[in-house]
């Protein structure tokens, strides 16, 4: 019996990660411009309630996405050659 190995296409995930980071940088720049002209309690509340956790959440997401991609590459190598030594056995 022959098995077919299908490689994981991680390109779209890498593209998405890059887009998230680029868009966040753009958002941060635009927010800095807006904030300069909007200095009041409502601005502070908006920033605290809606924006303060965005950067750390994005960093955690991107870290997890990279770890997922690493694991998918490992699985891909093992599926391509099940007899190859795994990282745990090196």
KOLLO-616927 format. One record per residue: residue number from 1; residue in three letters; x negated, y negated, z of N, C-alpha, C in turn. Coordinates in Angstrom, 1 decimal. Layout:
N
<rec><pos>NUM</pos><code>Ala</code><n_x>X</n_x><n_y>Y</n_y><n_z>Z</n_z><ca_x>X</ca_x><ca_y>Y</ca_y><ca_z>Z</ca_z><c_x>X</c_x><c_y>Y</c_y><c_z>Z</c_z></rec>
...
//
This chain:
90
<rec><pos>1</pos><code>Unk</code><n_x>-0.8</n_x><n_y>1.2</n_y><n_z>0.0</n_z><ca_x>0.0</ca_x><ca_y>0.0</ca_y><ca_z>0.0</ca_z><c_x>-0.9</c_x><c_y>-1.2</c_y><c_z>0.0</c_z></rec>
<rec><pos>2</pos><code>Unk</code><n_x>-0.6</n_x><n_y>-2.2</n_y><n_z>-0.8</n_z><ca_x>-1.3</ca_x><ca_y>-3.4</ca_y><ca_z>-1.0</ca_z><c_x>-0.6</c_x><c_y>-4.5</c_y><c_z>-0.3</c_z></rec>
<rec><pos>3</pos><code>Unk</code><n_x>-1.3</n_x><n_y>-5.3</n_y><n_z>0.5</n_z><ca_x>-0.7</ca_x><ca_y>-6.5</ca_y><ca_z>1.1</ca_z><c_x>-1.2</c_x><c_y>-7.7</c_y><c_z>0.4</c_z></rec>
<rec><pos>4</pos><code>Unk</code><n_x>-0.4</n_x><n_y>-8.7</n_y><n_z>0.4</n_z><ca_x>-0.7</ca_x><ca_y>-9.9</ca_y><ca_z>-0.2</ca_z><c_x>-1.0</c_x><c_y>-11.0</c_y><c_z>0.8</c_z></rec>
<rec><pos>5</pos><code>Unk</code><n_x>-2.0</n_x><n_y>-11.7</n_y><n_z>0.7</n_z><ca_x>-2.4</ca_x><ca_y>-12.7</ca_y><ca_z>1.7</ca_z><c_x>-2.0</c_x><c_y>-14.0</c_y><c_z>1.1</c_z></rec>
<rec><pos>6</pos><code>Unk</code><n_x>-1.2</n_x><n_y>-14.8</n_y><n_z>1.8</n_z><ca_x>-0.8</ca_x><ca_y>-16.1</ca_y><ca_z>1.4</ca_z><c_x>-1.5</c_x><c_y>-17.1</c_y><c_z>2.3</c_z></rec>
<rec><pos>7</pos><code>Unk</code><n_x>-2.3</n_x><n_y>-18.0</n_y><n_z>1.8</n_z><ca_x>-3.0</ca_x><ca_y>-19.0</ca_y><ca_z>2.5</ca_z><c_x>-2.1</c_x><c_y>-20.1</c_y><c_z>3.0</c_z></rec>
<rec><pos>8</pos><code>Unk</code><n_x>-2.4</n_x><n_y>-20.6</n_y><n_z>4.2</n_z><ca_x>-1.6</ca_x><ca_y>-21.7</ca_y><ca_z>4.8</ca_z><c_x>-2.0</c_x><c_y>-23.0</c_y><c_z>4.1</c_z></rec>
<rec><pos>9</pos><code>Unk</code><n_x>-1.0</n_x><n_y>-23.8</n_y><n_z>3.6</n_z><ca_x>-1.3</ca_x><ca_y>-25.1</ca_y><ca_z>3.0</ca_z><c_x>-1.2</c_x><c_y>-26.1</c_y><c_z>4.1</c_z></rec>
<rec><pos>10</pos><code>Unk</code><n_x>-2.3</n_x><n_y>-26.6</n_y><n_z>4.6</n_z><ca_x>-2.3</ca_x><ca_y>-27.5</ca_y><ca_z>5.7</ca_z><c_x>-2.5</c_x><c_y>-29.0</c_y><c_z>5.2</c_z></rec>
<rec><pos>11</pos><code>Unk</code><n_x>-2.6</n_x><n_y>-29.1</n_y><n_z>3.9</n_z><ca_x>-2.8</ca_x><ca_y>-30.5</ca_y><ca_z>3.4</ca_z><c_x>-1.6</c_x><c_y>-31.4</c_y><c_z>3.8</c_z></rec>
<rec><pos>12</pos><code>Unk</code><n_x>-0.4</n_x><n_y>-31.0</n_y><n_z>3.7</n_z><ca_x>0.7</ca_x><ca_y>-31.9</ca_y><ca_z>4.1</ca_z><c_x>0.7</c_x><c_y>-32.3</c_y><c_z>5.5</c_z></rec>
<rec><pos>13</pos><code>Unk</code><n_x>0.2</n_x><n_y>-31.4</n_y><n_z>6.4</n_z><ca_x>0.1</ca_x><ca_y>-31.8</ca_y><ca_z>7.8</ca_z><c_x>-1.0</c_x><c_y>-32.8</c_y><c_z>8.0</c_z></rec>
<rec><pos>14</pos><code>Unk</code><n_x>-2.1</n_x><n_y>-32.6</n_y><n_z>7.4</n_z><ca_x>-3.2</ca_x><ca_y>-33.6</ca_y><ca_z>7.5</ca_z><c_x>-2.7</c_x><c_y>-35.0</c_y><c_z>6.9</c_z></rec>
<rec><pos>15</pos><code>Unk</code><n_x>-2.0</n_x><n_y>-34.9</n_y><n_z>5.8</n_z><ca_x>-1.5</ca_x><ca_y>-36.2</ca_y><ca_z>5.2</ca_z><c_x>-0.6</c_x><c_y>-36.9</c_y><c_z>6.2</c_z></rec>
<rec><pos>16</pos><code>Unk</code><n_x>0.3</n_x><n_y>-36.1</n_y><n_z>6.8</n_z><ca_x>1.3</ca_x><ca_y>-36.6</ca_y><ca_z>7.8</ca_z><c_x>0.5</c_x><c_y>-37.3</c_y><c_z>9.0</c_z></rec>
<rec><pos>17</pos><code>Unk</code><n_x>-0.5</n_x><n_y>-36.6</n_y><n_z>9.5</n_z><ca_x>-1.2</ca_x><ca_y>-37.1</ca_y><ca_z>10.6</ca_z><c_x>-1.9</c_x><c_y>-38.4</c_y><c_z>10.3</c_z></rec>
<rec><pos>18</pos><code>Unk</code><n_x>-2.5</n_x><n_y>-38.5</n_y><n_z>9.1</n_z><ca_x>-3.1</ca_x><ca_y>-39.7</ca_y><ca_z>8.6</ca_z><c_x>-2.1</c_x><c_y>-40.8</c_y><c_z>8.5</c_z></rec>
<rec><pos>19</pos><code>Unk</code><n_x>-0.9</n_x><n_y>-40.5</n_y><n_z>8.0</n_z><ca_x>0.1</ca_x><ca_y>-41.5</ca_y><ca_z>7.8</ca_z><c_x>0.6</c_x><c_y>-42.0</c_y><c_z>9.1</c_z></rec>
<rec><pos>20</pos><code>Unk</code><n_x>0.8</n_x><n_y>-41.1</n_y><n_z>10.1</n_z><ca_x>1.3</ca_x><ca_y>-41.5</ca_y><ca_z>11.4</ca_z><c_x>0.3</c_x><c_y>-42.5</c_y><c_z>12.0</c_z></rec>
<rec><pos>21</pos><code>Unk</code><n_x>-1.0</n_x><n_y>-42.2</n_y><n_z>11.9</n_z><ca_x>-2.0</ca_x><ca_y>-43.1</ca_y><ca_z>12.5</ca_z><c_x>-2.1</c_x><c_y>-44.4</c_y><c_z>11.8</c_z></rec>
<rec><pos>22</pos><code>Unk</code><n_x>-2.0</n_x><n_y>-44.4</n_y><n_z>10.5</n_z><ca_x>-2.1</ca_x><ca_y>-45.6</ca_y><ca_z>9.7</ca_z><c_x>-0.9</c_x><c_y>-46.5</c_y><c_z>10.0</c_z></rec>
<rec><pos>23</pos><code>Unk</code><n_x>0.3</n_x><n_y>-45.9</n_y><n_z>10.0</n_z><ca_x>1.5</ca_x><ca_y>-46.6</ca_y><ca_z>10.3</ca_z><c_x>1.5</c_x><c_y>-47.2</c_y><c_z>11.7</c_z></rec>
<rec><pos>24</pos><code>Unk</code><n_x>0.9</n_x><n_y>-46.5</n_y><n_z>12.7</n_z><ca_x>0.9</ca_x><ca_y>-47.0</ca_y><ca_z>14.0</ca_z><c_x>0.0</c_x><c_y>-48.2</c_y><c_z>14.1</c_z></rec>
<rec><pos>25</pos><code>Unk</code><n_x>-1.2</n_x><n_y>-48.1</n_y><n_z>13.4</n_z><ca_x>-2.1</ca_x><ca_y>-49.3</ca_y><ca_z>13.4</ca_z><c_x>-1.4</c_x><c_y>-50.5</c_y><c_z>12.8</c_z></rec>
<rec><pos>26</pos><code>Unk</code><n_x>-0.6</n_x><n_y>-50.3</n_y><n_z>11.8</n_z><ca_x>0.1</ca_x><ca_y>-51.4</ca_y><ca_z>11.1</ca_z><c_x>1.2</c_x><c_y>-51.9</c_y><c_z>12.1</c_z></rec>
<rec><pos>27</pos><code>Unk</code><n_x>1.9</n_x><n_y>-51.0</n_y><n_z>12.8</n_z><ca_x>2.9</ca_x><ca_y>-51.5</ca_y><ca_z>13.8</ca_z><c_x>2.3</c_x><c_y>-52.3</c_y><c_z>14.9</c_z></rec>
<rec><pos>28</pos><code>Unk</code><n_x>1.1</n_x><n_y>-51.8</n_y><n_z>15.4</n_z><ca_x>0.4</ca_x><ca_y>-52.5</ca_y><ca_z>16.5</ca_z><c_x>0.0</c_x><c_y>-53.9</c_y><c_z>16.0</c_z></rec>
<rec><pos>29</pos><code>Unk</code><n_x>-0.5</n_x><n_y>-54.1</n_y><n_z>14.8</n_z><ca_x>-0.8</ca_x><ca_y>-55.4</ca_y><ca_z>14.3</ca_z><c_x>0.4</c_x><c_y>-56.3</c_y><c_z>14.2</c_z></rec>
<rec><pos>30</pos><code>Unk</code><n_x>1.5</n_x><n_y>-55.8</n_y><n_z>13.6</n_z><ca_x>2.7</ca_x><ca_y>-56.6</ca_y><ca_z>13.5</ca_z><c_x>3.3</c_x><c_y>-56.9</c_y><c_z>14.8</c_z></rec>
<rec><pos>31</pos><code>Unk</code><n_x>3.2</n_x><n_y>-56.0</n_y><n_z>15.8</n_z><ca_x>3.7</ca_x><ca_y>-56.3</ca_y><ca_z>17.1</ca_z><c_x>2.9</c_x><c_y>-57.4</c_y><c_z>17.8</c_z></rec>
<rec><pos>32</pos><code>Unk</code><n_x>1.6</n_x><n_y>-57.4</n_y><n_z>17.6</n_z><ca_x>0.8</ca_x><ca_y>-58.4</ca_y><ca_z>18.1</ca_z><c_x>1.1</c_x><c_y>-59.8</c_y><c_z>17.6</c_z></rec>
<rec><pos>33</pos><code>Unk</code><n_x>1.4</n_x><n_y>-59.9</n_y><n_z>16.3</n_z><ca_x>1.9</ca_x><ca_y>-61.1</ca_y><ca_z>15.7</ca_z><c_x>3.2</c_x><c_y>-61.6</c_y><c_z>16.2</c_z></rec>
<rec><pos>34</pos><code>Unk</code><n_x>4.1</n_x><n_y>-60.7</n_y><n_z>16.4</n_z><ca_x>5.5</ca_x><ca_y>-61.0</ca_y><ca_z>16.9</ca_z><c_x>5.3</c_x><c_y>-61.5</c_y><c_z>18.4</c_z></rec>
<rec><pos>35</pos><code>Unk</code><n_x>4.6</n_x><n_y>-60.7</n_y><n_z>19.1</n_z><ca_x>4.4</ca_x><ca_y>-61.0</ca_y><ca_z>20.6</ca_z><c_x>3.9</c_x><c_y>-62.4</c_y><c_z>20.8</c_z></rec>
<rec><pos>36</pos><code>Unk</code><n_x>3.0</n_x><n_y>-62.9</n_y><n_z>20.0</n_z><ca_x>2.4</ca_x><ca_y>-64.2</ca_y><ca_z>20.1</ca_z><c_x>3.5</c_x><c_y>-65.3</c_y><c_z>20.2</c_z></rec>
<rec><pos>37</pos><code>Unk</code><n_x>4.6</n_x><n_y>-65.1</n_y><n_z>19.4</n_z><ca_x>5.6</ca_x><ca_y>-66.1</ca_y><ca_z>19.4</ca_z><c_x>6.8</c_x><c_y>-65.7</c_y><c_z>20.3</c_z></rec>
<rec><pos>38</pos><code>Unk</code><n_x>6.7</n_x><n_y>-64.6</n_y><n_z>21.0</n_z><ca_x>7.9</ca_x><ca_y>-64.2</ca_y><ca_z>21.8</ca_z><c_x>7.3</c_x><c_y>-63.8</c_y><c_z>23.1</c_z></rec>
<rec><pos>39</pos><code>Unk</code><n_x>7.1</n_x><n_y>-64.8</n_y><n_z>24.0</n_z><ca_x>6.5</ca_x><ca_y>-64.5</ca_y><ca_z>25.3</ca_z><c_x>7.6</c_x><c_y>-64.8</c_y><c_z>26.3</c_z></rec>
<rec><pos>40</pos><code>Unk</code><n_x>8.4</n_x><n_y>-63.9</n_y><n_z>26.7</n_z><ca_x>9.4</ca_x><ca_y>-64.1</ca_y><ca_z>27.7</ca_z><c_x>9.6</c_x><c_y>-62.7</c_y><c_z>28.4</c_z></rec>
<rec><pos>41</pos><code>Unk</code><n_x>10.5</n_x><n_y>-62.7</n_y><n_z>29.3</n_z><ca_x>10.8</ca_x><ca_y>-61.5</ca_y><ca_z>30.1</ca_z><c_x>11.4</c_x><c_y>-60.4</c_y><c_z>29.2</c_z></rec>
<rec><pos>42</pos><code>Unk</code><n_x>12.2</n_x><n_y>-60.8</n_y><n_z>28.2</n_z><ca_x>12.8</ca_x><ca_y>-59.8</ca_y><ca_z>27.3</ca_z><c_x>11.7</c_x><c_y>-59.2</c_y><c_z>26.5</c_z></rec>
<rec><pos>43</pos><code>Unk</code><n_x>10.7</n_x><n_y>-59.9</n_y><n_z>26.1</n_z><ca_x>9.6</ca_x><ca_y>-59.3</ca_y><ca_z>25.3</ca_z><c_x>8.9</c_x><c_y>-58.3</c_y><c_z>26.1</c_z></rec>
<rec><pos>44</pos><code>Unk</code><n_x>8.6</n_x><n_y>-58.7</n_y><n_z>27.4</n_z><ca_x>7.9</ca_x><ca_y>-57.8</ca_y><ca_z>28.3</ca_z><c_x>8.7</c_x><c_y>-56.5</c_y><c_z>28.5</c_z></rec>
<rec><pos>45</pos><code>Unk</code><n_x>10.0</n_x><n_y>-56.6</n_y><n_z>28.7</n_z><ca_x>10.8</ca_x><ca_y>-55.5</ca_y><ca_z>28.9</ca_z><c_x>10.9</c_x><c_y>-54.6</c_y><c_z>27.7</c_z></rec>
<rec><pos>46</pos><code>Unk</code><n_x>11.0</n_x><n_y>-55.2</n_y><n_z>26.5</n_z><ca_x>11.0</ca_x><ca_y>-54.4</ca_y><ca_z>25.2</ca_z><c_x>9.7</c_x><c_y>-53.6</c_y><c_z>25.1</c_z></rec>
<rec><pos>47</pos><code>Unk</code><n_x>8.6</n_x><n_y>-54.3</n_y><n_z>25.3</n_z><ca_x>7.3</ca_x><ca_y>-53.7</ca_y><ca_z>25.2</ca_z><c_x>7.2</c_x><c_y>-52.5</c_y><c_z>26.2</c_z></rec>
<rec><pos>48</pos><code>Unk</code><n_x>7.6</n_x><n_y>-52.7</n_y><n_z>27.4</n_z><ca_x>7.5</ca_x><ca_y>-51.7</ca_y><ca_z>28.4</ca_z><c_x>8.4</c_x><c_y>-50.5</c_y><c_z>28.1</c_z></rec>
<rec><pos>49</pos><code>Unk</code><n_x>9.6</n_x><n_y>-50.8</n_y><n_z>27.8</n_z><ca_x>10.6</ca_x><ca_y>-49.7</ca_y><ca_z>27.6</ca_z><c_x>10.5</c_x><c_y>-49.0</c_y><c_z>26.2</c_z></rec>
<rec><pos>50</pos><code>Unk</code><n_x>10.0</n_x><n_y>-49.7</n_y><n_z>25.2</n_z><ca_x>10.0</ca_x><ca_y>-49.0</ca_y><ca_z>23.9</ca_z><c_x>8.6</c_x><c_y>-48.8</c_y><c_z>23.3</c_z></rec>
<rec><pos>51</pos><code>Unk</code><n_x>7.6</n_x><n_y>-49.6</n_y><n_z>23.6</n_z><ca_x>6.3</ca_x><ca_y>-49.5</ca_y><ca_z>22.9</ca_z><c_x>5.2</c_x><c_y>-48.9</c_y><c_z>23.8</c_z></rec>
<rec><pos>52</pos><code>Unk</code><n_x>5.3</n_x><n_y>-49.1</n_y><n_z>25.1</n_z><ca_x>4.1</ca_x><ca_y>-48.7</ca_y><ca_z>25.9</ca_z><c_x>3.7</c_x><c_y>-47.2</c_y><c_z>25.8</c_z></rec>
<rec><pos>53</pos><code>Unk</code><n_x>4.7</n_x><n_y>-46.4</n_y><n_z>25.6</n_z><ca_x>4.4</ca_x><ca_y>-44.9</ca_y><ca_z>25.6</ca_z><c_x>4.1</c_x><c_y>-44.4</c_y><c_z>24.1</c_z></rec>
<rec><pos>54</pos><code>Unk</code><n_x>4.3</n_x><n_y>-45.3</n_y><n_z>23.2</n_z><ca_x>4.2</ca_x><ca_y>-44.9</ca_y><ca_z>21.8</ca_z><c_x>2.8</c_x><c_y>-44.4</c_y><c_z>21.4</c_z></rec>
<rec><pos>55</pos><code>Unk</code><n_x>1.8</n_x><n_y>-45.2</n_y><n_z>21.8</n_z><ca_x>0.4</ca_x><ca_y>-44.9</ca_y><ca_z>21.5</ca_z><c_x>-0.1</c_x><c_y>-43.6</c_y><c_z>22.1</c_z></rec>
<rec><pos>56</pos><code>Unk</code><n_x>0.1</n_x><n_y>-43.4</n_y><n_z>23.4</n_z><ca_x>-0.3</ca_x><ca_y>-42.2</ca_y><ca_z>24.1</ca_z><c_x>0.5</c_x><c_y>-41.0</c_y><c_z>23.5</c_z></rec>
<rec><pos>57</pos><code>Unk</code><n_x>1.8</n_x><n_y>-41.2</n_y><n_z>23.2</n_z><ca_x>2.5</ca_x><ca_y>-40.0</ca_y><ca_z>22.6</ca_z><c_x>2.0</c_x><c_y>-39.7</c_y><c_z>21.2</c_z></rec>
<rec><pos>58</pos><code>Unk</code><n_x>1.6</n_x><n_y>-40.6</n_y><n_z>20.4</n_z><ca_x>1.1</ca_x><ca_y>-40.4</ca_y><ca_z>19.1</ca_z><c_x>-0.3</c_x><c_y>-39.7</c_y><c_z>19.3</c_z></rec>
<rec><pos>59</pos><code>Unk</code><n_x>-1.1</n_x><n_y>-40.1</n_y><n_z>20.2</n_z><ca_x>-2.4</ca_x><ca_y>-39.4</ca_y><ca_z>20.4</ca_z><c_x>-2.2</c_x><c_y>-37.9</c_y><c_z>20.8</c_z></rec>
<rec><pos>60</pos><code>Unk</code><n_x>-1.2</n_x><n_y>-37.7</n_y><n_z>21.7</n_z><ca_x>-1.0</ca_x><ca_y>-36.3</ca_y><ca_z>22.1</ca_z><c_x>-0.5</c_x><c_y>-35.5</c_y><c_z>20.9</c_z></rec>
<rec><pos>61</pos><code>Unk</code><n_x>0.4</n_x><n_y>-36.1</n_y><n_z>20.2</n_z><ca_x>1.0</ca_x><ca_y>-35.4</ca_y><ca_z>19.0</ca_z><c_x>-0.1</c_x><c_y>-35.0</c_y><c_z>18.0</c_z></rec>
<rec><pos>62</pos><code>Unk</code><n_x>-1.0</n_x><n_y>-36.0</n_y><n_z>17.7</n_z><ca_x>-2.1</ca_x><ca_y>-35.7</ca_y><ca_z>16.7</ca_z><c_x>-3.1</c_x><c_y>-34.7</c_y><c_z>17.3</c_z></rec>
<rec><pos>63</pos><code>Unk</code><n_x>-3.3</n_x><n_y>-34.7</n_y><n_z>18.5</n_z><ca_x>-4.2</ca_x><ca_y>-33.7</ca_y><ca_z>19.1</ca_z><c_x>-3.6</c_x><c_y>-32.3</c_y><c_z>19.0</c_z></rec>
<rec><pos>64</pos><code>Unk</code><n_x>-2.3</n_x><n_y>-32.2</n_y><n_z>19.3</n_z><ca_x>-1.6</ca_x><ca_y>-30.9</ca_y><ca_z>19.2</ca_z><c_x>-1.5</c_x><c_y>-30.5</c_y><c_z>17.7</c_z></rec>
<rec><pos>65</pos><code>Unk</code><n_x>-1.3</n_x><n_y>-31.4</n_y><n_z>16.8</n_z><ca_x>-1.3</ca_x><ca_y>-31.1</ca_y><ca_z>15.4</ca_z><c_x>-2.6</c_x><c_y>-30.5</c_y><c_z>14.9</c_z></rec>
<rec><pos>66</pos><code>Unk</code><n_x>-3.7</n_x><n_y>-31.2</n_y><n_z>15.3</n_z><ca_x>-5.1</ca_x><ca_y>-30.7</ca_y><ca_z>15.0</ca_z><c_x>-5.3</c_x><c_y>-29.3</c_y><c_z>15.5</c_z></rec>
<rec><pos>67</pos><code>Unk</code><n_x>-4.9</n_x><n_y>-29.1</n_y><n_z>16.8</n_z><ca_x>-5.1</ca_x><ca_y>-27.7</ca_y><ca_z>17.4</ca_z><c_x>-4.3</c_x><c_y>-26.7</c_y><c_z>16.6</c_z></rec>
<rec><pos>68</pos><code>Unk</code><n_x>-3.0</n_x><n_y>-27.1</n_y><n_z>16.2</n_z><ca_x>-2.2</ca_x><ca_y>-26.1</ca_y><ca_z>15.5</ca_z><c_x>-2.9</c_x><c_y>-25.8</c_y><c_z>14.1</c_z></rec>
<rec><pos>69</pos><code>Unk</code><n_x>-3.5</n_x><n_y>-26.8</n_y><n_z>13.5</n_z><ca_x>-4.2</ca_x><ca_y>-26.6</ca_y><ca_z>12.2</ca_z><c_x>-5.4</c_x><c_y>-25.7</c_y><c_z>12.4</c_z></rec>
<rec><pos>70</pos><code>Unk</code><n_x>-6.1</n_x><n_y>-25.9</n_y><n_z>13.5</n_z><ca_x>-7.3</ca_x><ca_y>-25.0</ca_y><ca_z>13.8</ca_z><c_x>-6.8</c_x><c_y>-23.6</c_y><c_z>14.0</c_z></rec>
<rec><pos>71</pos><code>Unk</code><n_x>-5.7</n_x><n_y>-23.4</n_y><n_z>14.7</n_z><ca_x>-5.2</ca_x><ca_y>-22.0</ca_y><ca_z>14.9</ca_z><c_x>-4.7</c_x><c_y>-21.4</c_y><c_z>13.6</c_z></rec>
<rec><pos>72</pos><code>Unk</code><n_x>-4.1</n_x><n_y>-22.2</n_y><n_z>12.8</n_z><ca_x>-3.6</ca_x><ca_y>-21.7</ca_y><ca_z>11.5</ca_z><c_x>-4.7</c_x><c_y>-21.3</c_y><c_z>10.6</c_z></rec>
<rec><pos>73</pos><code>Unk</code><n_x>-5.8</n_x><n_y>-22.0</n_y><n_z>10.6</n_z><ca_x>-7.0</ca_x><ca_y>-21.7</ca_y><ca_z>9.8</ca_z><c_x>-7.6</c_x><c_y>-20.4</c_y><c_z>10.4</c_z></rec>
<rec><pos>74</pos><code>Unk</code><n_x>-7.6</n_x><n_y>-20.2</n_y><n_z>11.7</n_z><ca_x>-8.1</ca_x><ca_y>-18.9</ca_y><ca_z>12.3</ca_z><c_x>-7.3</c_x><c_y>-17.8</c_y><c_z>11.8</c_z></rec>
<rec><pos>75</pos><code>Unk</code><n_x>-6.0</n_x><n_y>-18.0</n_y><n_z>11.9</n_z><ca_x>-5.1</ca_x><ca_y>-16.9</ca_y><ca_z>11.5</ca_z><c_x>-5.2</c_x><c_y>-16.6</c_y><c_z>10.0</c_z></rec>
<rec><pos>76</pos><code>Unk</code><n_x>-5.4</n_x><n_y>-17.6</n_y><n_z>9.2</n_z><ca_x>-5.6</ca_x><ca_y>-17.4</ca_y><ca_z>7.8</ca_z><c_x>-6.9</c_x><c_y>-16.6</c_y><c_z>7.5</c_z></rec>
<rec><pos>77</pos><code>Unk</code><n_x>-8.0</n_x><n_y>-16.9</n_y><n_z>8.2</n_z><ca_x>-9.2</ca_x><ca_y>-16.1</ca_y><ca_z>8.0</ca_z><c_x>-9.0</c_x><c_y>-14.7</c_y><c_z>8.5</c_z></rec>
<rec><pos>78</pos><code>Unk</code><n_x>-8.3</n_x><n_y>-14.4</n_y><n_z>9.6</n_z><ca_x>-8.0</ca_x><ca_y>-13.1</ca_y><ca_z>10.0</ca_z><c_x>-7.1</c_x><c_y>-12.3</c_y><c_z>9.1</c_z></rec>
<rec><pos>79</pos><code>Unk</code><n_x>-6.2</n_x><n_y>-13.0</n_y><n_z>8.5</n_z><ca_x>-5.3</ca_x><ca_y>-12.3</ca_y><ca_z>7.5</ca_z><c_x>-6.0</c_x><c_y>-12.0</c_y><c_z>6.2</c_z></rec>
<rec><pos>80</pos><code>Unk</code><n_x>-7.0</n_x><n_y>-12.9</n_y><n_z>5.9</n_z><ca_x>-7.8</ca_x><ca_y>-12.6</ca_y><ca_z>4.7</ca_z><c_x>-8.7</c_x><c_y>-11.5</c_y><c_z>4.8</c_z></rec>
<rec><pos>81</pos><code>Unk</code><n_x>-9.3</n_x><n_y>-11.3</n_y><n_z>6.1</n_z><ca_x>-10.2</ca_x><ca_y>-10.3</ca_y><ca_z>6.4</ca_z><c_x>-10.0</c_x><c_y>-9.8</c_y><c_z>7.8</c_z></rec>
<rec><pos>82</pos><code>Unk</code><n_x>-9.1</n_x><n_y>-8.8</n_y><n_z>8.0</n_z><ca_x>-8.8</ca_x><ca_y>-8.4</ca_y><ca_z>9.3</ca_z><c_x>-10.0</c_x><c_y>-7.8</c_y><c_z>10.1</c_z></rec>
<rec><pos>83</pos><code>Unk</code><n_x>-11.0</n_x><n_y>-7.3</n_y><n_z>9.3</n_z><ca_x>-12.2</ca_x><ca_y>-6.7</ca_y><ca_z>9.9</ca_z><c_x>-13.3</c_x><c_y>-7.7</c_y><c_z>10.3</c_z></rec>
<rec><pos>84</pos><code>Unk</code><n_x>-13.1</n_x><n_y>-8.9</n_y><n_z>10.0</n_z><ca_x>-14.1</ca_x><ca_y>-10.0</ca_y><ca_z>10.3</ca_z><c_x>-14.0</c_x><c_y>-10.2</c_y><c_z>11.8</c_z></rec>
<rec><pos>85</pos><code>Unk</code><n_x>-15.2</n_x><n_y>-10.5</n_y><n_z>12.4</n_z><ca_x>-15.2</ca_x><ca_y>-10.8</ca_y><ca_z>13.9</ca_z><c_x>-14.4</c_x><c_y>-12.1</c_y><c_z>14.2</c_z></rec>
<rec><pos>86</pos><code>Unk</code><n_x>-13.6</n_x><n_y>-12.0</n_y><n_z>15.2</n_z><ca_x>-12.9</ca_x><ca_y>-13.2</ca_y><ca_z>15.6</ca_z><c_x>-13.8</c_x><c_y>-14.0</c_y><c_z>16.5</c_z></rec>
<rec><pos>87</pos><code>Unk</code><n_x>-13.4</n_x><n_y>-15.3</n_y><n_z>16.8</n_z><ca_x>-14.3</ca_x><ca_y>-16.2</ca_y><ca_z>17.6</ca_z><c_x>-14.4</c_x><c_y>-15.6</c_y><c_z>19.0</c_z></rec>
<rec><pos>88</pos><code>Unk</code><n_x>-13.3</n_x><n_y>-14.9</n_y><n_z>19.5</n_z><ca_x>-13.4</ca_x><ca_y>-14.4</ca_y><ca_z>20.8</ca_z><c_x>-14.5</c_x><c_y>-13.3</c_y><c_z>21.0</c_z></rec>
<rec><pos>89</pos><code>Unk</code><n_x>-14.8</n_x><n_y>-12.6</n_y><n_z>19.9</n_z><ca_x>-15.8</ca_x><ca_y>-11.5</ca_y><ca_z>19.9</ca_z><c_x>-17.2</c_x><c_y>-12.0</c_y><c_z>19.6</c_z></rec>
<rec><pos>90</pos><code>Unk</code><n_x>-17.4</n_x><n_y>-13.2</n_y><n_z>19.3</n_z><ca_x>-18.7</ca_x><ca_y>-13.7</ca_y><ca_z>18.9</ca_z><c_x>-19.5</c_x><c_y>-14.1</c_y><c_z>20.1</c_z></rec>
//
